[in-house]
Amino acid sequence: MVSMTTGEQPRRGRSTRLIAAGAVFGALLALLAVILLGGGGTGSGPGPLADDSSAAPTTTTPPPLQAPAGTCLTWSEVDASDAERVDCAAPHLFEVTGTIDLATRFGPTVPFPSDDQWRQLVSERCTPLTDRFLDGDFDPFGRFSVGAIKPSQASWRQGDRELRCGLQVVGRSGALYATTGKASTQDQSDVHEPGTCLGNDGLGVGDPVDCAAPHAVEVVAVVDLGEAFGDGYTAEDEQDRVLEEECTRLAAEYAGGPDVVSEKGLTVFWETLRQESWEAGSRRVDCRLGAFLPDRSGFAPVTGSVKGEVEVGTEPAPPAPTSRGPAPTVSQTPASRPPSPSPSPPG
């Protein structure tokens, strides 16, 4: 839920995010295609990372991808051509949570599944598998997305029927963000370092940008609700009561005075935690600053940090460009976003 200190706004909750990525272990492995998964949104869907579907099958079949549960993968090229296994203590883009053999459902003569079929398979098979991998502690509204590596059409023709499920951090643009450490040891709260600015994506919130560029929100603090409520889940109206006081106080400290935020035309707001997030162990939320368009239809573009000169726009920002592959190193965590089955910008 999004709450503010001025005006009554509709509640907006986060939704489960299912994003799939591809990885290739150099010339030794079959090419892997990438799909973007989830509900809602529009568009025809992204193309594969490496689509050799028009090529004739080779006479030798590369060995399958060796990535058991708990393996962490990373790459720097958009097409993942330089993918490699790394220690999970190092920055990585994907942590494998398990492999599903689709051979019993898709025999040797079955055509390559459609994007909708892949989405359904990941939703039905990878989400529960990943939840088990995390001992039931997956936060469906947190910073991690459930994803899957699927075979390319070429390797499918050669008999590859393995769907490799995993966890990753994905921005609304589709860009992948590096994370460090195993997911089971991390706080899944969808929070950002204070001073992070999240860009505009039309009327909504996009990926991290420099605060000198137009942006939708500026993160000013992170509040741990566990300090106020302990282990027991507390209703959102009680969370609001604590967060209104804390975020208002912390925003004033960050901005440099009790009246700086309002004088610059900005508003303090935050998101509360759902029970599913709380039960998964998430306790922290961002305190954010932003401004609304005159008709309050969405976020106005704000240029500059509240700590300096601020300009608030009156016209909606254009949709943010879509992206694939590793994200720029502006921030290690992206904005939360609603699910989308394609890389087209959310409306």
N, C-alpha and C positions, 0 to 999 in steps of 0.2 A: 504494500500500500504506500502511496505517495502522500505525504502530508506537508502542509505549509503553515507558516505563521500568519498569513493574510489570506482571507477568503476561504470559501469551502470548495474543495476540488473533488472530482470523482476519484474513487479508489481505483488504483491500477496495480495489479499484482504481476509478479514475474511468472513465466511459464516454463515448463520443462523444455530443455534445449537439446536438440539432437542434431549434431553436425558431424559429417563424416569427412575424413581426410585420407590421402593416399601417401604411401612411402615406398621407395625403391632402394634396394641394396645394390646399387651400381649395376654392372653388366651381368652379375650372377643371378639376378632375380627377375621374375616376370614383371612386366610393366603393370602398374596398378592405377585404376581410374579413381576419381574422387567424386563423391556426391554430397550434396547439402541436404540435410534431413530436418523435418519438423512439420508442425501444423500451421496453417494460416499463410498469408502472404500470396503473392502472385508472381508470374514469370515462368519462363520455359525451363529454368534450371541451368546450372553451370555445365560447361563441357568438362571432359576428363583432363586430368593432369597430363597423361600421356596416352593418347588414343591411337593405337595402331590397328583399329578394327578392319581397315581396308587391306592390311597386309596378309599374305598367305601364311598359314601355320608353318612354323619352322620344323625341321626334322629332329631337332633335339629339344627336350623340354627342360627349362632351367629348374634348379632345385627350388622347392617352395620356401616362402619367407619363414625364417626361423625366429619367431618372436613369441615365446610363451608368456603366459600371464605374469605381470610384474616387470616385463621388459619396457624400457623407455627408449623412444626414438626421437631424433631431431634431424633437421635439414635446413639449408639456407636458400636453396633454389626454389622458385615458384613451382616447378614441376617435380620437386622432391628427388631430382636425379642424384643428389649427393647425400641421400638419407643414410644414417648410420645409427647403430645401437650405442647408447651412452649410459653411464652410471646415472641412476635416477637422482643422485645428489647434484648432478650438473644440470644446467638449463636444458630443457627438452620440450618438445611440442606434443608428444603423444605417449600415454602409458597404456600398454595393452592390458586388458582385464580378462581376456579369454578368447578362445577360438571356437567357432561354431562350424560344424561340418554340414553342408547343405546337400550332400550327395544323395541322401535318401529321399529328399523332396525334389531335387533337380537332377534327373538322370543325365546320361551322356548326350542324349539327343534333344534335351530341353533348351529352347532359345535363351539367350542372355536376358535376365530380368529387366523390366522397365524401371525407371526411376521410382515410380510409385510402389512397385514391388520391393525395391531395396529399402525404401523408407519404412514400409510395413515390417520387413524383416528386422531392421534395426530396432524399431519400436517394440516389437514382440519378443525379440531374442536378446538383443544387446542390453537393453535397459534392465531387465531382471538379472541377467548375468552380472552386470556391473554392480548392481545393488548387493548381490551376494558377495562379490569380490571385496566390497567395503563393509562386509558384515552387517548389511542393512542400514548403514549410516550414510547413504548417498543423499545429498541435498538437491532436490530437483529444481530449486530456485536459486542455487548458489553459483559460484564462479566457474564450476566445471560443467562441460557438456558431455553427453554420451555420444560417441561416434563409432565409426567402423571403417576399416580398410576392406574394400571389396576387390575382387579380381578384375583385371582389364578384360575386354572382350576377347583379346587374343589368348590370354591364359585360361579363360573360361572354355574356349574351344579346345584347349589342350587338356581339359579335365580338372582345372582348379575350381574347387567348390568350397573353399574356406573363407569364412567371414570373420575378420579379426576385430573384435570389439575393444574399445578403449575410452580413455578420458582425455580431454583437452580443454584449453581455454580459448574461446573464440569471440571476436568482436562482432558487432552488428554488421560490419562490412563483410564479414567472412574471413578476415585476417586471423591468423593463428598467433597466440601469444605464448612465449616461453614461461614455464613454471619450473621451480626447483624443489626437489624432494618428492617422495611418494605421496600420492593423493591421500592414502590412509593416514598419514601423519600430519596432514595440513588442515588448517582452518578453512572450511569451504565458504565462509562468509563472503559475499560479493561486495568487497570494499576496495578502496583505493587509497594510496598515500595522500595525505593532505597536500594541497598544492597542485594536484592533478586536475586538468581541465578536460572535459569530455565534449567533443565537437557536436555540431548540429547535424542532424540527418532529417532534412525537411522540418517537420514540426516536432520531431522527437530528438532523442539523444543518440550520438554516434560514438565513435572510438576516440581514444585519447589524442589530444592535440596540444600544441604549445598555447599557453594562456594568452599570448600576444595575438593569436589568431582568433577569428570568430568561434565561439563555443556556446554550448547550451548550459552547462553547469560547471562550477568550480567546487571541488571537494575541499572543505575547510577543516574537517575533523572526523574522527572515527569514534563511535561510542560503543562500549561493551555493555549490553543489556544484562549480561550475567551478573554484573556487579550490583545491579539494582534488584534483580528478581531471582537470583540463584539458579537452580536447575529446573524448576517448574515452569512450564509455559504460561505466559501471561497474555491476556487478551490484548488486541491491538489498541483499544482505546486507552488501556493503562500504559502500553508502550508509548503511545502518543503523548501522554501526560509527561512522562520522563523525558522523552526526546525533545519536546517543545522547549522545556526549560534548559536542557543540556545543549542542544544545538544552537539555541539563541545566544546562550552565554559564550559558547566556544566560537561561534561566528563573529561575535563582537571582539573577542580576544584576537582572533586571526586578522580581522579587518583593521584593528587599531582603535576601536572606540565603539560605544553602544549605539551611536546613530549613523555610523559610516555606511552600513549596509543599506538602510532605507534611503539615505541621502543620495546614494548612487543608483537608486531605482531597482535594487535587487531584493529578492525574497529568500528567506531561509526555508528549506524543506528537507525531508528525509523519507526513508522507506522503513516500514515496520517489517517484522519477521513473521512468516506463516508458521503454523505448528509443525509442518513437515521439515522446515529448515531447523527449527529449534530441536526437534527430536534427533536430527542428524548431527547436532553439536554446534550449529552456527549460532553466534551470539552478537556479532558486531554489525553495525550499520553505518553508512556514511551520513554526515551532515553536509548539505550542499547549498550553494547559492546559485540563483538563476533569475531570469526575468521572463515574463509572459508577453506574448504579442498583445496588441491593443484589444483584439477580440477574444483573448484568452483561449485561442484554439491550439496553442502549443508554445514551445519555447522560442523566445526571441534570440537572435544572435547577439552575443555579448563579446566585445573586444576589450581585452585588458583584464588583469587581475584586480580584485577589489582592493588590493594593497596599493594600487596606483591609479592612473587615469582609466576610467571605464566609459565605454560608449555602448549604449543599448540600441539595437536596431528595431525598426518598426515593421519590417517586411519579413516574411518567412524565408528561411534559408533554403537553398536548393537541396534535393536529395544528395546524400554523400555518395561518392563513387564506391562501387563494390571492389572487393579485393580477394585474392587467394594467396596462400602461402604465408610465410612468416611476416609478422607485422613489423613496421618501423619501431625503433627502440625509444619511442616517446614515453612509454609506460609499460610496466610489466603486466598490467591487468586492464582489460577493456571494460566498456560500459555494459551493464546488463541490457538484455534485449529480448523482445518477444521472439517466439520461434518463427522460422521462415523456411519454406521448402526450396527456395531458390535464392540466388545471390542478389536478386533485385532489391532495392532499398525498401524498407517498410514504409507503409503509408502513414 
